[in-house]
Amino acid sequence: MAQRYVVIDLETTGNSPKKGDRIIQFAAVVIENDKIVDEYSTYLQPEQSISIFIEELTGINNDTVKDAPLFEEVAERICALLEGACFVAHNVLFDLSFLKEELERCGYEPFYGSTIDTVELAKILKPTADGYKLNQLAKEENLEHPRPHQADSDAYVTALLLLQLKKKLYSLPVMTLKKLYKLSYSLKSEIAELIDELLTAKLSKAERHNPAIETFRGLAFKKVQPAIANSEKIPEFPFSEKEKVDRMKKAFPDFEARKGQLAMMDTVYHSFVQEQHSIIEAGTGIGKSLGYLLPAAYFAKQQDTPVVISTYTLQLQEQLLSTEVPKLKEILPFSIHVVLLKGRANYLSLAKFERALRGKEDNYETALTKMQILVWLTETETGEKDELHLTSGGELFWNRIKSDGFTSPDLQIPWKSKDFYEKAKLVASKADIIVTNHAFLMADIMSSNRIIPEGYLVLDEAHHIEQAASKYLGKRLNYISVKTMLNRLGTSDQKQLLRKLEKILSNKGITPERTSSFIDGKLNDFMYEFEQLFQLLSSEANKSGKSSGPHRIPLKVKDVKEWQGISFLVERLIDNLSDIKKTLFDRICMLKNEELTKNELFYMNDVELLISGMKEIIQSLAEFFIHPSDQSIYWIEFTKSVPQHGITLSSQPVSGNKILWDSCFVHQKSVIMTSATLSVKDTFSFFIEQLGMQNIPVHTYNFPSPFKYEENVRVLVASDIPEVNTISADDYAIAVARHIIAAAQAANGRMMVLFTSHDMLRTTYQKVKATGFLQEFTLFAQGLTGGSKMRLLRNFQNFDKAVLFGTTSLWEGVDIPGEDLSCLVIVRLPFSPPDDPIIQAKCSLYSREGRNPFYAYSLPEAILRFRQGFGRLIRTSKDRGVLLVLDRRIMTSSYGSEFRQAIPPVEWLEVNEDNMTYRIEEWI
């Protein structure tokens, strides 16, 4: 007999039945034979008041439940519904625990049957979903969800979701289902029973051939059709304006010529043909991406040579591939092959995953991740990690199965033709345009085994290239990564790699000179003293007096007496880890000529990876504490509210620009560097110096924005806000909060507030919330209200009356067109903190060169960031907005005019708080 499913959803007065929270709405949907056959829902009288928060969330208030039955009046019917059924819910433990408490309270037997959690099931069957909240999944599956957070609507949508997921599960190959079934006993809900039911049904008849799936060595994959080489004739580049406009109209029927974009196309094409380097500032709205994509496509095809395009942010990379490239393909009169290329660790190693599937010591997170990957293999064409939605435990498992250069040939050879990284390299070698990011570009350039071709390169978001290079040329060491690595090794009495290695040696009759207890002793000594090191670092960092946000302090072992004692501790750490590394290396050498099984080779590969990681840790510890270089900056990143576990040691060259061009770009034939913000005071000299290009022939171009800023933007400067250095930080935050509240009310939300300090953001946000004046607004704060930058932006755009508080990363790379953003507030002119170790070191370098560090570095950097912040406000020709500056220095200081002149001509008004409110209301 087919399983009967009852899908349950509850609305409650709170999260804890143990603390007396009660159910206010119960809903059930019954599924039999894959059809919804019954529904039941009722409000319930909780015998307690419903909070404002719950009322806003659910729409259920005290009046709604005034005449509703008590739970005990409906308990019998609920028990009857559940009898013999499988209990299904979205986050089943929540609903089940609430129901259990209520049933027991009323003298009924709680539910002890099977359960299915649709969150858990969705994680397995939708491994690439953006998120697993019910409304996100409903949207993705095109399920109508009219009343989120109402039990009847939620239960019905969860039932539809279950049916969709069940259908997808049934569609998977039998080979995949069998592997999922074996792993499903590690899950929290009885998904094993569901898989067993579907597997039995599939095995009862012959499996239908699926032409979209291929199988190899026990795994099922999506079949990827190879690209067909095309020998079409490539026309001449469209030099005339009319030709370009005609082509653009293929993708944009209402296209209106933008002089800057068309001129940029010519500039990029000529730069490639003449093999010259060019710096191009392309103002907001000119269509920068197509401004370089179109000429790159023509040149790549004509010369049969790839053009590489590198971006800094993932957001722009995604925009290029999902939006701009499809448009480019409509515009071009020939086909174009564009690929995305990432670092090796972003690709799954099928050889290692095959071995990992055979491991039997799975914890919950590992089993779940294996199941996700099995399903994902039937969908992915690239094997890229970024497609997956992994848990933190899943991330740890990924580190064991990612592609690397250590995999044994005996493991790798059978998989070579299927290997995702090898396929990515092959596809890239035949591509016309290769899209990558600055971080991987830098890593590849510095590598001895390059895969990105040299020749023709476009650096978009080029103002970040020095930062990306400096980061790559530096080192990072943190507590968590070291602990995770050594926990993976384990001691000889733990079921980890060391024990497995000792077992392999024993099976081969090999007795090493140093016993496993020697390694255990060294490992325990290392871990004890490593803990001490980070406790000492935490103690020193906390003496800095910084508040609870993320901070940096210099690590100056040579200069500060307190740090010198730490050096002796680090020497002992290096000795212990070196002994462990050598002992493991000796064991690996003993096994090199032995006949090993594939599982044994897999574990050997893992040990070799650990040895490589230990070598890096030893080098980093030595550089940070024993032999620091005069050419590098060293600092500690920490958060005061987090203990030593949150500490990271970092370094980078004091001046990356001295080696940047010669190290990275000297062999390129033509480099196009572009961004909306590269010039300061109508010159590119600051940017040229940052890249070390002072002696390199380079052409510079500036194509200003086509937007009519003077008609669409007003800039207001608060005249009644105090100077920050004249009052306490707390009083200053109060003044800022007061202006933000007034501006938000006048603009009716749709406002972004940019800070230069996380501490100031947090303090101001808390003060704004505490007043209660913006209770009807939705407030989002970067680093405080949770979620990534992209999630914050999506949420901000989803609410009409929203205010977003942001720091560094929101000053740029944010595209919110239309009325979603109508008011931008800049709290302080964006100077970098003078006590930041990187800024201190750079300013000291300028001083030693006899230059004024403020005018040579701090001011130009702040002006560029101010221009980037201003660029968030107007994203289309139809946008209107207000910029509010809460820093009077822009009007009163000697350098204030340089900020004012850095943005397009607009009307500047100094206003007090009352006048500010009137001006914002009038303009918006």
GIKAQUI-V489132 format. One record per pair of residues at least 12 apart in sequence whose C-alpha atoms are under 10 Angstrom apart, sorted by the first residue. I is the first residue (numbers start at 0). GAP is how many residues later the second one is. Records with the same first field share a line. If there is no record, write none. Layout:
BEGIN
I = GAP  GAP
END
This chain:
BEGIN
0 = 32
1 = 30  31  32  195
2 = 28  29  30  31  81  82  83  190  191  194
3 = 26  27  28  29  30  78  79  80  81  82  83
4 = 23  24  25  26  27  28  29  30  31  76  77  79  80  81  82  83  109  110  111  154  157
5 = 21  22  23  24  25  26  30  32  33  75  76  77  78  79  80  81  82  83  109  110  149  153
6 = 20  21  22  23  24  32  75  78  79  80  81  82  83  85  108  109  110  111  147  148  149  150  151  152  153  155
7 = 18  19  20  21  22  32  33  74  79  80  81  82  84  87  88  91  143  144  146  147  148  150  151
8 = 16  17  18  19  20  32  79  80  81  82  83  85  86  87  140  141  142  143  144  145  146  147  149
9 = 12  13  14  15  16  17  18  31  33  79  84  85  86  88  89  139  140  141  142  144  145
10 = 12  13  14  15  16  32  33  43  46  47  49  84  138  139  140  141  143
11 = 12  13  14  32  34  38  42  46  48  83  86  139
12 = 12  33  35  36  37  38  40  41  42  47
13 = 36  37  39  40
14 = 79  83
15 = 78  81  82
16 = 77  80  81  82  83  84  85
17 = 79  80  83
19 = 26  28  81
20 = 25  27  29  77
21 = 22  23  24  25  26  28  49  76  77  79  80
22 = 20  21  22  23  24  47  48  72  75  76  79
23 = 18  19  20  21  22  23  24  26  36  37  38  40  41  44  45  46  47  127
24 = 16  17  18  19  20  21  33  35  40  43  46  125  126  127
25 = 14  15  16  17  18  45  48  52  69  73  124  125  126  129
26 = 12  13  14  15  16  51  123  124  125  126  127  128  129
27 = 12  13  14  50  53  54  59  60  61  123  124  126  127  128  131
28 = 12  52  59  123  126  127  128  129  130  131
29 = 51  52  55  56  57  58  125  126  129
30 = 54  55  128  129  131  132
31 = 53
33 = 125  126  128  129  130  132  133
34 = 124  125  128
35 = 120  123  124  127
37 = 43
38 = 42  113  116  117
39 = 37  38  41  112  115
40 = 110  111  112  114
41 = 23  26  27  29  32  109  110
42 = 17  21  22  23  24  25  26  27  28  108  109
43 = 20  21  22  23  24  25  26  27  28  29  30
44 = 17  19  20  21  22  23  24  25  26
45 = 16  19  20  22  23  24  25
46 = 15  18  19  23
47 = 14
48 = 12  13
49 = 12  13  15
53 = 95
55 = 93
56 = 91  92  93
57 = 89  90  91  92  93
58 = 88  89  90  91
59 = 89  90
70 = 28  31  32  34  35
71 = 30  31  33  34  35  36
72 = 33
74 = 24  27  28  31  32  33
75 = 27  30  32
77 = 21  25
78 = 24  29  30  31  32
81 = 29  30  31
82 = 28  29  30
83 = 27  28  29  30
84 = 26  28  29  30
85 = 25  26  27  28  29  30  104  107  108
86 = 24  25  26  27  28  29  30  102  103
87 = 26  27  28  29  30  67  70  71  74  101  102
88 = 26  27  28  29  30  65  66  69  70  73
89 = 26  27  28  29  30  31  32  42  43  44  64  65  67  68  69  71  72
90 = 25  26  27  28  29  41  42  43
91 = 23  24  25  26  27  28  96  97
92 = 22  23  24  95  96
95 = 14  15  16  19
96 = 13  14
98 = 12
99 = 12
112 = 77
113 = 75  76  77  79
114 = 73  74  75  76  78
115 = 46  72  73  74  75  76  77  78
116 = 45  70  71  72  73  74
117 = 14  16  40  41  43  44  47  71  73
118 = 12  13  14  15  18  39  43
119 = 12  67  68  69  71  248
120 = 41  44  45  48  66  68  70  247  251
121 = 12  15  39  40  42  43  44  250
122 = 245  246  248  249  265  266  267  268
123 = 41  45  56  244  245  246  247  248  249  250  251  252
124 = 40  41  43  44  47  246  247  248  249  250  251
125 = 14  39  42  246  249  250  262  263
126 = 242  244  245  246  247  248  249  252  260  261  262  263
127 = 244  245  248  251  252  257  258  259  260  261  262
128 = 258  259  260
129 = 257  258  259  661
130 = 258
131 = 257
133 = 14  15  20  21  23  24  27
134 = 12  13  14  19  22  23
136 = 20  21  24
137 = 16  19  20  22  23
140 = 19  20  23  24
141 = 19
142 = 13  14  15  17  18  21
143 = 12  13  16
144 = 12  13
165 = 28  29  32
166 = 31
167 = 207
168 = 25  26  29  30  206
169 = 24  25  27  28  29  31  32
170 = 27  31  39
171 = 27  30  38  41  48  202  203  206
172 = 26  29  34  35  36  37  40  41  42  46  47  48  202  205
173 = 24  25  26  28  29  33  46
174 = 24  40  43  44  45  199
175 = 39  42  43  44  45  195  198  199  201  202
176 = 18  19  21  22  25  194  197  198
177 = 17  18  21
178 = 39  40  178  191  192  195
179 = 12  15  16  187  188  190  191  192  194  195
180 = 12  13  14  15  18  190
181 = 13  14  185  189
182 = 174  177  179  181  183  184  185  187  188
183 = 12  180  183  184  187
184 = 179  182
185 = 176  177  178  179  180  181  182
186 = 176  177  178  180  181
187 = 176  180
209 = 12  13
210 = 12
211 = 12  13  166  167
212 = 164  165  166
213 = 164
214 = 163
215 = 198  199  202
216 = 137  197  198
217 = 136
218 = 131  135  155  158  159
219 = 154  155  156  157  158  159
220 = 153  154  155  156  157  158  159  160  197
221 = 154  155  156  157  158  159
222 = 154  155  156  157  158
223 = 155  156  157  158
224 = 156
225 = 201
226 = 110  200  203
228 = 108  201
229 = 104  105  106
230 = 104
231 = 69  101  102  103
232 = 68  69  100  101
233 = 64  65  67  68  69  98  99  100  101
234 = 63  66  67  97  98  99
235 = 62  63  66
236 = 28  29  32  57  58  60  61  62  65
237 = 27  28  56  57  60
238 = 23  24  26  27  30
239 = 22  26
240 = 16  17  18  21  22  25
241 = 15
243 = 13  18  21  50  87
244 = 12  13  17  86
245 = 85
246 = 81  83  84  85  86
247 = 42  46  79  80  82  83  84
248 = 81  82
249 = 77  78  79  80  81  82  83
250 = 75  76  77  78  79  80  81
251 = 75  78  79
256 = 29
257 = 27  28  29  447  448
258 = 27  444  445  446  447
259 = 22  23  25  26  27  28  31  442  443  444  445  446
260 = 21  22  24  25  26  27  28  29  30  31  442  443  444  445
261 = 24  25  26  28  29  30  441
262 = 28  438  440
263 = 16  17  18  22  23  24  26  27  28  31  437  438  439
264 = 23  24  25  26  27  28  29  30  31
265 = 25  26  28  29
266 = 13  24  25  28  405  432  433  434
267 = 12  23  24  25  26  27  28  31  190  402  403  404  405
268 = 22  23  24  25  26  27  28  29  30
269 = 25  29
270 = 24  185  398  399  400  401  428
271 = 23  24  27  28  35  183  184  185  397  398  399  400
272 = 26  30  183  396  397
273 = 395  396
274 = 180  181  393  394  395  396
275 = 180  392  393  394  395  396  421  422  423
276 = 179  180  181  391  392  393  394  395  396  419  420  421  422  423
277 = 180  392  393  394  395  396  419  420  421  422  423
278 = 180  183  392  393  394  395  396  399  400  405  408  409  419  420  421  422  423
279 = 180  182  392  393  394  395  396  397  398  399  404  419  420  421  422  423
280 = 181  392  393  394  395  396  397  398  403  419  420  421  422  423  424
281 = 392  393  394  395  396  419  420  421  422  423
282 = 392  393  394  395  419  420  421  422  423  424  588
283 = 391  392  393  419  420  421  422  423  584  587  588  590  591  592  593
284 = 391  419  420  421  422  586  589  590  591  592
285 = 390  417  418  419  420  421  590
286 = 37  418
287 = 172  386  387  388  415
288 = 27  30  31  35  36  39  171  385  386
289 = 30  34  35  37  38
291 = 17  166  168  380  382
292 = 14  16  27  31  32  35  140  165
293 = 31  34  35  37  38
295 = 12  13  136  137  160  161  162
296 = 31  32  35  37  38  39  40  41  135  136
297 = 34  35  36  38  134
298 = 133  157
299 = 36  131  132  133  156
300 = 33  34  35  36  130  131  132
302 = 129
303 = 126  127  128
304 = 124  125  126  127  128  148  149  150  151
305 = 31  32  122  123  124  125  126  127  128  146  147  148  149  150  151
306 = 31  124  125  126  127  128  145  146  147  148  149  150  151  363
307 = 30  31  32  33  123  124  125  126  127  128  129  133  144  145  146  147  148  149  150  151  363
308 = 31  124  125  126  127  128  129  132  147  148  149  150  151  362  363
309 = 30  31  124  125  126  127  128  129  130  131  147  148  149  150  151  152  155  363
310 = 124  125  126  127  128  130  147  148  149  150  151  153  154
311 = 124  125  126  127  128  147  148  149  150  151  152  153  155  156  501
312 = 124  125  126  147  148  151  500
313 = 122  123  499
314 = 475  498  499  500
315 = 121  144  145  497  498
316 = 23  118  119  120  143
317 = 22  117
319 = 115
320 = 17  18  19  114
324 = 12  13
325 = 12
334 = 97
335 = 95  96  97
336 = 90  91  93  94  95  96  97
337 = 89  90  92  93  94  95  96  97
338 = 85  88  89  90  91  92  93  94  95  96  97
339 = 42  84  87  88  91  93  94  95  96  97
340 = 41  43  80  83  84  86  87  93  94  95  96  99  100  110  111
341 = 42  44  79  82  83  93  94  95  97  98  99  102  110
342 = 41  60  61  78  93  94  96  97  98  100  101  108
343 = 40  58  59  60  61  76  77  78  80  81  96
344 = 39  40  53  54  56  57  58  59  60  76
345 = 36  37  38  39  40  41  52  53  56  57  58  74  75
346 = 35  36  37  38  39  51  54  55  56  57  72  73  74  75  77
347 = 25  29  34  35  36  37  50  51  52  53  54  55  56  71  72  73
348 = 34  49  51  52  53  54  55  58  63  66  67  69  70  71  72  73
349 = 27  33  51  52  53  61  62  64  65  66  68  69  70  71
350 = 50  51  52  56  57  58  59  60  61  62  63  64  65  67  68  247  251
351 = 48  49  50  51  52  55  56  59  60  63  246  247  249  250  251  253  254
352 = 17  20  21  44  45  47  48  49  50  249
353 = 47  57  61  244  245  248
354 = 46  56  243  244  245  246  247  248
355 = 14  41  44  45  243  246  247
356 = 13  14  17
357 = 241
358 = 240
360 = 134  135
362 = 30
363 = 29  30
364 = 25  26  27  28  29  30  31  32
365 = 25  27  28  29  30  31  32
366 = 26  27  30
367 = 22  23  25  26
368 = 19  20  21  22  24  25  26  27  28  29
369 = 24  27  28
371 = 16  17  18  22
372 = 12  15  17  25
375 = 12
380 = 39  42  43
381 = 37  38  39  41  42
382 = 19  36  37  38  40  41
383 = 18  36  37  40
384 = 13  17
395 = 88  89  92
399 = 88  202  205  206  209
400 = 205
401 = 19
402 = 16  17  18  19
403 = 17  201  205
404 = 200  204
405 = 198  199  200  201  202  203  206
406 = 194  195  197  198  199  201  202
407 = 190  193  194  196  197
408 = 192
409 = 186  187  188  191  192
410 = 186  187  188  190  191  194
423 = 27
424 = 26  27
425 = 25
427 = 23  24  25
428 = 22  23  24
432 = 24
433 = 18  19  23
434 = 17  23
435 = 16  23
436 = 22  23  31
437 = 21  22  23  24  26  27  28  29  30  31  34
438 = 26  28  29  30  32  33
439 = 12  28  32
440 = 24  27  28  223
441 = 23  26  27  28  29  30  31  218  221  222  223
442 = 25  26  29  30  221
443 = 220
444 = 218  219  220
445 = 26  27  217  218
452 = 215
453 = 211  213  214  215  216
454 = 210  212  213  214  215  216
455 = 211  212  213  214  215  216
456 = 208  211  212  213  214  215  216
457 = 212  213  214  215  216
458 = 212  213  214  215  216
459 = 212  213  214  215  216
460 = 212  213  214  215  216  217  351  352
461 = 210  211  212  213  214  215  216  225  229
462 = 210  211  212  213  214  215  216  224  227  228  401
463 = 211  226
464 = 192  195  208  225  226
465 = 189  190  191  194  195  221  224  225  226
466 = 185  189  190  223  224
467 = 188
468 = 183  184  187  188  190  191  192  194  195  222
469 = 162  181  182  183  184  185  186  187  189  190
470 = 179  180  181  182  185
471 = 179  180  181
472 = 159  178  179  180  183  186  187
473 = 146  158  159  160  176  177  178  179  180  182
474 = 141  142  144  145  148  149  159  174  175  176  177  178
475 = 140  141  144  145  148  158  159  160  172  173  174  175  176
476 = 139  140  143  144  147  159  170  171  172  173  174
477 = 56  139  158  159  166  167  168  169  170  171  172
478 = 51  52  54  55  165  166  167  168  169  170
479 = 164  165  166  167  168
480 = 132  136  164  167
481 = 45  48  131  132  135
482 = 44  47  48  162
484 = 124  125  128  129
485 = 37  40  41  124  127  128
486 = 36  40
487 = 118  119  122
488 = 12  34  117  118  121
489 = 29  30  33  34
490 = 25  26  28  29  30  32  33
491 = 23  24  25  27  28
492 = 23  24  27
495 = 107
496 = 106  107  109  110  113
497 = 18  21  22  86  105  109
498 = 17
499 = 100  103  104  107
500 = 15  83  86  87  90  99  102  103  106
501 = 13  14  85
502 = 97
503 = 87  92  93  96  97  99  100
504 = 82  83  85  86  89
507 = 82  83  86  87  88
509 = 77  80  81
510 = 76  79
511 = 71  74  75  78
512 = 70  73  74
513 = 69  70  72  73
514 = 68
515 = 67  68
517 = 61  62  65
518 = 57  58  60  61  62  64  65
519 = 60
520 = 55  59
521 = 51  53  54  55  56  57  58
522 = 50  53  54  56  57
523 = 52
524 = 47  48  51  52
525 = 44  46  47  48  49  50  51  54
526 = 46  49  50
527 = 45
528 = 40  41  43  44  47
529 = 39  40  42  43
530 = 113  114
531 = 34  37  112
532 = 33  34  36  37  40  111
533 = 109  110  111  112  113  114
534 = 108  109  110  112
535 = 26  27  30  108
536 = 18  26  29  99  101  106  107  110  111  112
537 = 98  100  101  102  104  105  106  107  108  109
538 = 101  104  105
539 = 13  15  22  23  96
540 = 12  13  14  95  96  97  98  99  103  106
541 = 96  97  98  99  101
542 = 97
543 = 96
544 = 95
545 = 92  93  94  213
546 = 92  93  94  211  212
547 = 90  91  92  93  94  210  211  214
548 = 89  90  91  92  93  208  209  210  211  212  213  234
549 = 87  88  89  90  91  92  96  97  207  208  209  233
550 = 84  85  86  87  88  89  206  207  208  285
551 = 82  83  84  85  86  87  95  96  97  98  283  284  285  286
552 = 81  82  83  84  85  282  283  284  285
553 = 79  80  81  82  83  95  96  97  281  282  283  284  286  287
554 = 69  70  73  78  79  80  81  82  94  95  96  282
555 = 68  69  72  77  78  79  80
556 = 67  68  69  70  71  77
557 = 67  68  69  70
562 = 62
563 = 61  62
565 = 59  60
566 = 54  55  57  58  59  60
567 = 57  58
568 = 56
569 = 48  51  52  54  55  56
570 = 47  50  51  54  55
572 = 45  48  49
573 = 40  41  43  44  45  46  47  48
574 = 43
575 = 42
576 = 34  37  38  40  41
577 = 33  36  37  39  40
579 = 31  34
580 = 26  27  29  30  31  32  33  34  37
581 = 29
582 = 28
583 = 23  24  26  27
584 = 22  23  26  27
586 = 17  20
587 = 16  17  19  20
590 = 13
591 = 12
619 = 29  30  31
620 = 28
622 = 28
623 = 25  26  27
627 = 23
628 = 22  24  25
629 = 23  24
630 = 21  22  23  24  25  210
631 = 19  20  21  22  23  24  206  209
632 = 17  18  19  20  21  22  204  205  206  207  208  209
633 = 15  16  17  18  19  20  203  204  207
634 = 13  14  15  16  17  201  202  203
635 = 12  13  14  15  201
636 = 12  13
650 = 187
651 = 186
652 = 185  188  189
653 = 183  184  185  186  187  188  189  190  191
654 = 35  36  37  183  186  187  190
655 = 34  35  36
656 = 30  31  32  33  34  35  36
657 = 31  32  33  34  35  36
658 = 32  33  34
659 = 30  31  32  33
660 = 29  30  31  32  33  35
661 = 29  30  31
664 = 26
665 = 27  30
669 = 28
670 = 27
671 = 26  27  28
672 = 27
673 = 27  28
675 = 26  27  28  29  188  191  192  195
676 = 25  135  186  187  188  189  190  191  194  225
677 = 24  186  189  190
678 = 21  22  23  181  184  185  188  223
679 = 179  180  181  182  183  184  187  218  219  221  222
680 = 179  182  183  217  218  220  221
681 = 20  219  220
682 = 17  19
683 = 16  17  18
685 = 170  171  174  175
686 = 173  174
689 = 167
703 = 200
704 = 172  199
705 = 170  171
706 = 167  168  169  170  171  172  197
707 = 166  169  170  171  196  197  198
708 = 165  168  170  171  172  194  195  196  197  198
709 = 194  195  196  197
710 = 169  194  195  196
711 = 162  165  166  167  168  169  170  194  195  211
712 = 109  110  160  161  166  167  168  169  170  191  192  193  194  195  210  211
713 = 109  166  167  168  169  170  192  193  194  195  205  206  209  210
714 = 109  110  166  167  168  169  170  185  191  192  193  194  195  204  205
715 = 109  166  167  168  169  170  191  192  193  194  195  196  199  200  203  204
716 = 108  109  166  167  168  169  170  171  172  173  174  191  192  193  194  195  196  199
717 = 18  21  166  167  168  169  170  173  191  192  193  194  195  197  198
718 = 166  167  168  169  172  190  191  192  193  194  197
719 = 15  19  166  167  168  190  191  192  193
720 = 14  15  17  18  165  166  167  190  191  192
721 = 13  14  164  165  166
722 = 163  164  165  166
723 = 104  163  164
728 = 30  31  34
729 = 30  33  34  37
731 = 28  32
732 = 27  28  29  30  31  32  33  34  35
733 = 29  30  31  32  33  34
734 = 29  32  151
735 = 24  28  29  31  32  91  92  150  151
736 = 24  26  27  28  29  30  31  32  34
737 = 26  29  30  33  35  175
738 = 29  86  88  145  147  173  174  175  177  178
739 = 12  13  24  25  28  34  63  85  87  144  146  173
740 = 27  28  30  31  32  33  62  176
741 = 31  32  171  172  174  175  176  178
742 = 80  81  82  139  141  170  171  173  174  175  176  177  178
743 = 29  30  33  57  58  59  79  81  173  176
744 = 28  29  32  56  172  175  176
745 = 77  170  171  172  173  174  175  176  177  178
746 = 54  74  75  76  134  135  170  172  173  174  175  176  177
747 = 29  52  53  54  55  74  75  172  173  176
748 = 25  27  28  29  30  47  50  51  52  53  54  55  71  72  73  74
749 = 27  28  46  47  49  50  51  52  53  54  69  70  71  72  73  74
750 = 28  45  50  51  52  53  54  68  69  70  71  72  73  74  122  130  131  132
751 = 28  29  44  50  51  52  53  54  58  68  69  70  71  72  73  74  120  121  131
752 = 28  50  51  52  53  54  57  58  70  71  72  73  74  131  132
753 = 50  51  52  53  54  55  56  57  70  71  72  73  74  75  76  115  131
754 = 50  51  52  53  55  56  70  71  72  73  74  75
755 = 50  51  52  55  70  71  72  73  74  75  76  77
756 = 49  50  51  70  71  73  75  76
757 = 23  24  25  26  47  48  49  50
758 = 48
759 = 47  67
760 = 20  21  22  23  44  45  46  66
761 = 19  20  21  22  43  44
763 = 41
764 = 14  15  16  19  39  40
765 = 15
773 = 27  28  29
775 = 25  26
776 = 22  23  24  25  26
777 = 17  18  21  22  23  24  25  26
778 = 17  20  22  23  24  25  26
779 = 12  13  15  16  22  23  24  25  26
780 = 22  23  24  25  26
781 = 22  23  24  25  26  27  28
782 = 22  23  24
783 = 21
784 = 20
788 = 17  20  21  25
789 = 20  24
791 = 12  13  14
792 = 17  21  22  23
793 = 22
795 = 20  24  25
796 = 19  20  22  23  24
797 = 22
798 = 21
799 = 19  20  21
800 = 19
801 = 18  19
802 = 18  20  21
803 = 17  20
804 = 20
807 = 22  24  57  61
809 = 58  59  62
810 = 15  19  54  55  56  57  58  59  60  61
811 = 53  54  55  56  57  58  59  60
812 = 55  56  58  59
813 = 54  55  57  58  59  61
814 = 56  57  58  59  60  61
815 = 56  57  58  59  60
816 = 55  56  57  58  59  60  61  62  63
817 = 55  56  57  58  59  60  61  62  63
818 = 55  59  60  61  62  105
819 = 59
820 = 51  52  53  54  58  59  60  61
821 = 51  52  57  58  59  60  61  98  101  102
822 = 49  50  57  58  59  60  61  97  101
823 = 45  46  47  48  49  50  57  58  59  60  61
824 = 44  45  48  57  58  59  60  61
825 = 40  43  44  57  58  59  60  61
826 = 57  58  59  60  61
827 = 38  57  58  59  60  61  62
828 = 30  33  34  36  37  56  57  58  59  60  61  67  70
829 = 28  29  31  32  33  34  35  36  37  39
830 = 23  27  28  29  30  31  32  34  35
831 = 26  27  29  30  33
832 = 25
833 = 24
838 = 14  18  19
839 = 13
841 = 15  16
842 = 13  14  15
854 = 40
858 = 36  39  40
859 = 38  39
861 = 37
862 = 33  35  36  37  38  39  40
863 = 35  38  39
865 = 33  34  36  37
866 = 32  33  35  36  37
867 = 35
868 = 14
869 = 13  32  33  34
870 = 32
879 = 43  44
880 = 39  42  43
881 = 37  38  39  41  42
882 = 25  37
883 = 24  25  26  27  32  36
884 = 25
887 = 22
890 = 17  18  19
END
